[in-house]
Amino acid sequence: MSQWFEKEDFWINFAPIMFDDAHWQEAPTVAQYVKKIAELKDGDSVFDAGCGLGRISVELAALNLEVTGVDIIQSELDAARESAEAENVPLKLINADLRTFVSQKKFDCAVNLYTSFGYCDTETEDMKIIKNIACSLKEGGIFILECVSRETSALYFTSGEIFERAEYKVATHFSVEGAWEGLRSQWTLYPLETSEEQIKSGNATPVYDHVFVQRLYSAPELCKKIIECGFSQANVYGDFDFSPYNENARTMVIVAKK
């Protein structure tokens, strides 16, 4: 049976909700950080693992890098291609499952950004993705993973909120699975005219509802597993600027070297 992230209709409905204006606006800065962190030169190659709409891929290509984006959803790749054409940058796109995809071409750098990791049914599948990324890198290549962690989930936990986005009223609800082993997320879309009172009282009819669980890894645990998957070292930071991974961390950024 297909897992939820393999289903096209989910991304058609939720991509405009999850990738709001703020996330698009930060993309050029994130791309610049990637080039700096991996010490990439013009013409170096980057593998964007789970490229989605090409939010980062296009910006990396605009920095004179040779970028290949891989994603399982064709409609996302089509949107990425349109963005690349609009920006007049070259971008290679491949429709493939990261659990099985290993590139014959070896890259200087690989990225998996904006919490695109930890959604497989099993930890074994999660680690298979990391192993495949390692196999797709040159010796000495850099892998940058940016993701919600067990620590940041606890640090910034909220039970949910109601807001307007992409012509919908959106209600989110979050809860912890097990002993902080996973974060359960429910996203429900309502017609824009729906009031918060109707939603809170249960008297509103949703247009679309989706629940998923993200597996939560602690930073030390994931660094260790990344090394076990074929990397020589893995260091964790609280942001792309190499700030400490402590109580002030904005996110979890792991920089690993093959």
Secondary structure in CASP SS format (residue, H / E / C, confidence):
PFRMAT SS
TARGET T0000
AUTHOR 0000-0000-0000
METHOD secondary structure of the structure
MODEL  1
M C 1.00
S C 1.00
Q C 1.00
W H 1.00
F H 1.00
E H 1.00
K C 1.00
E H 1.00
D H 1.00
F H 1.00
W H 1.00
I H 1.00
N H 1.00
F H 1.00
A H 1.00
P H 1.00
I H 1.00
M H 1.00
F C 1.00
D C 1.00
D H 1.00
A H 1.00
H H 1.00
W H 1.00
Q H 1.00
E C 1.00
A H 1.00
P H 1.00
T H 1.00
V H 1.00
A H 1.00
Q H 1.00
Y H 1.00
V H 1.00
K H 1.00
K H 1.00
I H 1.00
A C 1.00
E C 1.00
L C 1.00
K C 1.00
D C 1.00
G C 1.00
D C 1.00
S E 1.00
V E 1.00
F E 1.00
D E 1.00
A E 1.00
G C 1.00
C C 1.00
G C 1.00
L C 1.00
G C 1.00
R H 1.00
I H 1.00
S H 1.00
V H 1.00
E H 1.00
L H 1.00
A H 1.00
A H 1.00
L C 1.00
N C 1.00
L C 1.00
E E 1.00
V E 1.00
T E 1.00
G E 1.00
V E 1.00
D E 1.00
I C 1.00
I C 1.00
Q H 1.00
S H 1.00
E H 1.00
L H 1.00
D H 1.00
A H 1.00
A H 1.00
R H 1.00
E H 1.00
S H 1.00
A H 1.00
E H 1.00
A H 1.00
E H 1.00
N C 1.00
V C 1.00
P C 1.00
L C 1.00
K E 1.00
L E 1.00
I E 1.00
N E 1.00
A C 1.00
D C 1.00
L C 1.00
R C 1.00
T C 1.00
F C 1.00
V C 1.00
S C 1.00
Q C 1.00
K C 1.00
K C 1.00
F E 1.00
D E 1.00
C E 1.00
A E 1.00
V E 1.00
N E 1.00
L C 1.00
Y C 1.00
T C 1.00
S C 1.00
F C 1.00
G C 1.00
Y C 1.00
C C 1.00
D C 1.00
T C 1.00
E H 1.00
T H 1.00
E H 1.00
D H 1.00
M H 1.00
K H 1.00
I H 1.00
I H 1.00
K H 1.00
N H 1.00
I H 1.00
A H 1.00
C H 1.00
S C 1.00
L E 1.00
K E 1.00
E E 1.00
G E 1.00
G E 1.00
I E 1.00
F E 1.00
I E 1.00
L E 1.00
E E 1.00
C E 1.00
V C 1.00
S C 1.00
R H 1.00
E H 1.00
T H 1.00
S H 1.00
A H 1.00
L H 1.00
Y C 1.00
F C 1.00
T C 1.00
S C 1.00
G C 1.00
E C 1.00
I E 1.00
F E 1.00
E E 1.00
R E 1.00
A C 1.00
E C 1.00
Y E 1.00
K E 1.00
V E 1.00
A E 1.00
T E 1.00
H E 1.00
F E 1.00
S E 1.00
V E 1.00
E E 1.00
G C 1.00
A C 1.00
W C 1.00
E C 1.00
G E 1.00
L E 1.00
R E 1.00
S E 1.00
Q E 1.00
W E 1.00
T E 1.00
L E 1.00
Y E 1.00
P E 1.00
L C 1.00
E C 1.00
T C 1.00
S C 1.00
E H 1.00
E H 1.00
Q H 1.00
I H 1.00
K H 1.00
S H 1.00
G C 1.00
N C 1.00
A C 1.00
T C 1.00
P C 1.00
V C 1.00
Y E 1.00
D E 1.00
H E 1.00
V E 1.00
F E 1.00
V E 1.00
Q E 1.00
R E 1.00
L C 1.00
Y C 1.00
S C 1.00
A H 1.00
P H 1.00
E H 1.00
L H 1.00
C H 1.00
K H 1.00
K H 1.00
I H 1.00
I H 1.00
E H 1.00
C C 1.00
G C 1.00
F C 1.00
S C 1.00
Q E 1.00
A E 1.00
N E 1.00
V E 1.00
Y E 1.00
G C 1.00
D C 1.00
F C 1.00
D C 1.00
F C 1.00
S C 1.00
P C 1.00
Y C 1.00
N C 1.00
E C 1.00
N C 1.00
A C 1.00
R C 1.00
T C 1.00
M E 1.00
V E 1.00
I E 1.00
V E 1.00
A E 1.00
K E 1.00
K C 1.00
END
